Amino acid sequence: MLSTAYTAVLASFVGYGIWNSLLGRHQASAVVPFMLLVPVFGMGSAWLVFDEVPNAAEASGGALLLAGVATVALAGRRTRAAATAAPVAVDNGRHD
């Protein structure tokens, strides 16, 4: 009974509440890539809590996933910065 309450209250309500508040404050394209980190955090917490050491395939998959999310997050940050940059005045040579 306690595990059902944990799943319903903490994992569902709190998790979705945080997720929805992030989507309300930020663009979805900035938030959604971080959802891909769930397996990495699950693997890390299983290692810490239950002493389940990931094998080489799991560790390399997690590292690849982290690299992919970092690439998307950094590329999105550069794209948003370029989009919000001040427009540059162009001199077309006409002085009417």
N, C-alpha and C positions, 0 to 999 in steps of 0.2 A: 504494500500500500504506500509506503514511504517513497519507494522508487518511482511510482506513478505520479505522486505529488511533485517530486523533484523534476521529472520530465515535463509535466504540464506547467508548472509554475516557473521554475528557473530557466529551463532550456527554451520553452516556447514563449511565454509572455515576456520575460526579460530579454531574451535573445532577439525576438522580433521587435520588441519595443526599441531596443538600441538600433537595430537595423533600419527600422522605419524613421527614426529620428535622424540618422545619418543621411538617408535618402532625402529627407525633407530639407536638410541644410546644405547638401552638396549635390553636384550632378551625378547621375547614375553611372556615367562612364568613369568617374573618379572613385566610386565606392565599390562597384561590382567586382573588379579584379581581386580585391582583397578577400572575397568569399572563397577564392581558390586556395587560400591559406589554411582552410579548415582541416584538411588531412595532415598538413605539416604540424599544426598545433596538436592534433589528436595523437600523432606519432610521438611528438615530443613529450606530451603529458603522460602517455603510456610508458615511456622510458623513465620519466621521473617518478611516477606514482607506483607503477607495477614492475619496474625494473625489466621491461621488455626492450631489449636492445634491437634496434632495426638492423636488418641485414644490408649487404652492399647495394642490392637493387633498390630497396626502400630508401636508403640514404641518398643514393644518386638521383632517384626520382624526386625526392624532396628538394634536393639542391637545384635540380633543373626547374622545378616548379617555382622556387624562390627567385631564381634568375629571370624566369619569364614574367612574374609579377613585378619585379623590380624594373625590368625593361619597359613594361607597359606603364607603370606608374611614373617613371622618369620621363618617358616620351610624352605622356599626357601633360605633365607639368610644363615641359618645354613648349608644347603646342598651345596651351592656355596662356603662357607668358607672351608668346609671340602674337596671339590674337588680341591681347589687351594692351599691347604696346601702342604708344602714341603714333598717330599717322605722320609720315614724313612729308614735308612740303616739297613739291616738285616744281622746278622752274622750267617751263616749257619754251622759254625764249620769247614769248609774246608779252609786250609791255604796252598795252593799249591805253 
